[in-house]
Amino acid sequence: MPADSGAVNGASDAANGLADFAAEAGADEAGLGSSRSVDDHELYAAVEAVLLVATEPVPVDLLAAVTGAPTATVGTICNELAREYARADRGFALMQVAGGYQLQTAAAVAEYVERFVGTRRSARLSAAAMETLAVVAYKQPISRAQISAIRGVNADGVVRTLADQGYIAEVARDPGPGNAALLGTTPTFLERLSLDSLDDLPSLAELRVEPEAVEAMDRLAVPQHG
């Protein structure tokens, strides 16, 4: 996962959420929008304006409600805008993440944005935090005790850090003895990884999870009371 993207909202190459816009063969790149009518230009501009001021991913149906355009039309507009930005090599990209669309800074210029906002490299998630986050992402809902059992160490401190940063949160309670809190990932987790849904999660190998932890997760086939 892009460990340093939490503060900069940079686009990830590994899981870029672009819905394969750049890979769509046969697209007419010689001037998307050159045949747009005046009304079309206003609609494209309206979608851009809403995305510009939004602080969270905006679902297509909400964009449609705001602009008064059909949902399918708005979806097409978002796809075309994403292609235009990618082709023009802009400093930002239109990403499909967490069930909506969001303007994000491009990964290629992330370091300049970091300088501007004063972000330090030390803000990256530690290896322990990334491993714990992977455990939660792939085994959720899961208790703190189960996380610690998988990792082989007490994970309470790391869990608190991830919760404070908005990556994970309590999503349910274990019905067994003690009613332990069960943790899961949040929409912020999807945004930071530039994922549209949990189905887009990269493999555990890409997340650099230790083999021992992978084996432990495999053993935890059915959630146990924790």
C-alpha positions as CSV (number, residue, x, y, z in Angstrom):
1,M,0.0,0.0,0.0
2,P,1.2,3.6,-0.6
3,A,2.2,4.2,3.0
4,D,2.9,7.9,2.5
5,S,-0.3,8.8,0.7
6,G,-2.3,9.4,3.9
7,A,-1.5,13.1,4.1
8,V,-1.2,14.0,0.5
9,N,-4.1,12.1,-1.2
10,G,-1.7,11.1,-4.0
11,A,-2.8,8.7,-6.8
12,S,-1.4,5.2,-6.5
13,D,0.2,3.3,-9.4
14,A,-0.5,-0.1,-7.8
15,A,-4.2,0.5,-7.3
16,N,-5.1,3.7,-9.1
17,G,-8.8,3.4,-9.2
18,L,-9.0,4.9,-12.7
19,A,-11.3,2.1,-13.8
20,D,-8.9,1.2,-16.6
21,F,-9.5,4.5,-18.4
22,A,-6.1,4.7,-19.9
23,A,-6.3,1.1,-21.1
24,E,-9.4,1.5,-23.1
25,A,-8.2,0.8,-26.6
26,G,-9.7,2.6,-29.6
27,A,-10.6,5.8,-27.7
28,D,-10.6,8.8,-29.8
29,E,-7.8,10.9,-28.2
30,A,-7.8,13.6,-30.9
31,G,-9.9,16.0,-28.9
32,L,-12.4,14.6,-26.5
33,G,-15.0,17.3,-26.0
34,S,-14.2,19.0,-29.3
35,S,-17.8,18.4,-30.4
36,R,-19.5,19.3,-27.1
37,S,-22.3,21.8,-27.2
38,V,-22.5,24.9,-25.1
39,D,-24.8,23.0,-22.7
40,D,-22.3,20.1,-22.6
41,H,-19.5,22.4,-21.7
42,E,-21.5,23.8,-18.8
43,L,-22.3,20.3,-17.6
44,Y,-18.6,19.2,-17.8
45,A,-17.6,22.4,-16.0
46,A,-20.3,21.8,-13.3
47,V,-19.0,18.3,-12.6
48,E,-15.5,19.6,-12.4
49,A,-16.5,22.4,-10.0
50,V,-18.3,20.1,-7.6
51,L,-15.4,17.6,-7.6
52,L,-13.0,20.5,-6.9
53,V,-14.7,21.6,-3.7
54,A,-15.6,18.1,-2.5
55,T,-13.5,16.8,0.4
56,E,-14.7,13.2,0.0
57,P,-15.3,11.0,-3.1
58,V,-18.6,12.0,-4.7
59,P,-21.0,9.2,-5.9
60,V,-22.2,9.5,-9.5
61,D,-25.8,9.6,-8.4
62,L,-25.1,12.6,-6.2
63,L,-23.3,14.4,-9.1
64,A,-26.4,13.6,-11.2
65,A,-28.7,15.0,-8.6
66,V,-26.7,18.2,-8.3
67,T,-26.3,18.8,-12.0
68,G,-29.7,17.5,-13.0
69,A,-28.2,15.2,-15.7
70,P,-28.8,11.5,-16.1
71,T,-26.6,9.2,-14.0
72,A,-25.2,7.5,-17.1
73,T,-24.3,10.8,-18.7
74,V,-22.5,12.0,-15.5
75,G,-20.6,8.7,-15.4
76,T,-19.5,9.2,-19.0
77,I,-18.4,12.7,-18.2
78,C,-16.3,11.5,-15.3
79,N,-14.7,8.9,-17.5
80,E,-13.9,11.4,-20.2
81,L,-12.5,13.9,-17.7
82,A,-10.3,11.2,-16.2
83,R,-8.9,10.4,-19.6
84,E,-8.3,14.0,-20.5
85,Y,-6.4,14.7,-17.3
86,A,-4.3,11.5,-17.7
87,R,-3.5,12.3,-21.4
88,A,-2.5,15.9,-20.5
89,D,-0.2,14.7,-17.8
90,R,-1.7,17.1,-15.3
91,G,-0.6,17.5,-11.7
92,F,-3.9,15.9,-10.6
93,A,-6.0,13.0,-11.6
94,L,-9.7,12.0,-11.4
95,M,-9.9,8.8,-9.4
96,Q,-12.7,6.4,-8.8
97,V,-12.4,5.5,-5.1
98,A,-14.6,4.5,-2.2
99,G,-17.7,4.4,-4.3
100,G,-17.3,7.8,-5.9
101,Y,-15.1,10.1,-7.9
102,Q,-12.4,12.4,-6.4
103,L,-9.7,14.7,-7.7
104,Q,-6.3,13.7,-6.3
105,T,-2.8,15.0,-6.7
106,A,-0.7,12.9,-9.1
107,A,1.9,10.5,-7.6
108,A,4.6,12.0,-9.8
109,V,4.3,15.4,-8.1
110,A,3.5,14.2,-4.6
111,E,6.9,15.3,-3.2
112,Y,6.2,18.9,-4.1
113,V,2.8,18.8,-2.5
114,E,4.4,17.3,0.6
115,R,6.8,20.3,0.8
116,F,4.0,22.7,0.5
117,V,1.9,21.2,3.2
118,G,4.9,20.4,5.4
119,T,4.4,16.7,5.4
120,R,7.4,14.7,6.6
121,R,8.4,11.2,5.4
122,S,8.2,10.1,9.0
123,A,4.4,10.2,8.7
124,R,4.5,7.0,6.7
125,L,2.9,4.0,8.4
126,S,5.4,1.7,10.0
127,A,5.9,-1.9,8.9
128,A,4.0,-3.1,12.0
129,A,1.1,-0.7,11.2
130,M,0.9,-1.9,7.6
131,E,0.9,-5.5,8.6
132,T,-1.8,-4.9,11.2
133,L,-3.9,-3.0,8.6
134,A,-3.6,-5.8,6.2
135,V,-4.8,-8.3,8.8
136,V,-7.8,-6.1,9.5
137,A,-8.5,-5.5,5.8
138,Y,-8.4,-9.2,4.9
139,K,-10.0,-10.8,8.0
140,Q,-12.6,-8.2,9.0
141,P,-14.5,-8.1,11.2
142,I,-11.8,-9.1,13.6
143,S,-11.1,-8.5,17.3
144,R,-7.9,-7.1,18.9
145,A,-7.2,-10.4,20.4
146,Q,-7.4,-12.1,17.0
147,I,-5.1,-9.5,15.5
148,S,-2.5,-10.1,18.3
149,A,-2.8,-13.8,17.8
150,I,-2.1,-13.6,14.1
151,R,0.8,-11.2,14.5
152,G,2.3,-12.9,17.5
153,V,2.6,-9.7,19.4
154,N,0.3,-7.4,21.4
155,A,-1.3,-5.2,18.7
156,D,-3.2,-2.8,21.0
157,G,-0.9,0.2,20.4
158,V,-0.8,-0.2,16.6
159,V,-4.6,-0.7,16.5
160,R,-5.0,2.6,18.4
161,T,-2.7,4.4,16.0
162,L,-4.6,3.1,13.0
163,A,-7.9,4.0,14.6
164,D,-6.7,7.5,15.4
165,Q,-5.6,8.0,11.8
166,G,-9.0,6.9,10.6
167,Y,-8.0,3.7,8.8
168,I,-10.0,1.3,11.0
169,A,-13.0,1.5,13.3
170,E,-15.3,-0.6,15.4
171,V,-17.9,-2.2,13.1
172,A,-19.6,-4.7,15.3
173,R,-19.5,-6.6,18.6
174,D,-18.6,-10.3,19.0
175,P,-21.7,-12.1,20.3
176,G,-19.5,-14.4,22.4
177,P,-18.3,-13.9,26.0
178,G,-17.0,-10.4,26.6
179,N,-18.7,-8.9,23.5
180,A,-15.3,-7.9,22.1
181,A,-15.2,-5.0,19.7
182,L,-14.8,-6.2,16.1
183,L,-12.8,-3.9,13.8
184,G,-13.0,-3.2,10.1
185,T,-11.6,-0.8,7.6
186,T,-13.2,2.6,6.9
187,P,-14.0,4.7,3.8
188,T,-10.8,6.6,4.6
189,F,-8.9,3.4,4.2
190,L,-10.3,3.0,0.6
191,E,-9.5,6.7,-0.1
192,R,-5.9,6.5,1.1
193,L,-5.3,3.4,-1.0
194,S,-7.2,4.8,-4.0
195,L,-9.6,1.8,-4.0
196,D,-13.2,1.8,-5.1
197,S,-14.1,-1.1,-2.9
198,L,-12.5,-3.9,-0.8
199,D,-12.8,-6.1,-3.9
200,D,-10.0,-4.1,-5.4
201,L,-7.5,-4.9,-2.6
202,P,-4.1,-5.9,-3.8
203,S,-2.6,-9.3,-2.9
204,L,-1.0,-9.8,0.5
205,A,2.4,-10.2,-1.3
206,E,2.0,-6.6,-2.7
207,L,1.4,-5.4,0.9
208,R,4.6,-7.0,2.0
209,V,3.0,-9.0,4.8
210,E,5.3,-11.4,6.5
211,P,4.8,-15.1,5.5
212,E,4.2,-16.1,9.1
213,A,1.3,-13.6,9.3
214,V,-0.2,-14.9,6.1
215,E,-0.1,-18.4,7.5
216,A,-1.7,-17.3,10.7
217,M,-4.5,-15.5,8.8
218,D,-5.1,-18.7,6.8
219,R,-5.5,-20.6,10.1
220,L,-8.1,-18.1,11.2
221,A,-10.7,-19.4,8.7
222,V,-13.6,-18.8,11.0
223,P,-13.7,-15.8,13.4
224,Q,-13.3,-17.0,17.0
225,H,-14.6,-15.3,20.1
226,G,-11.9,-12.9,21.2
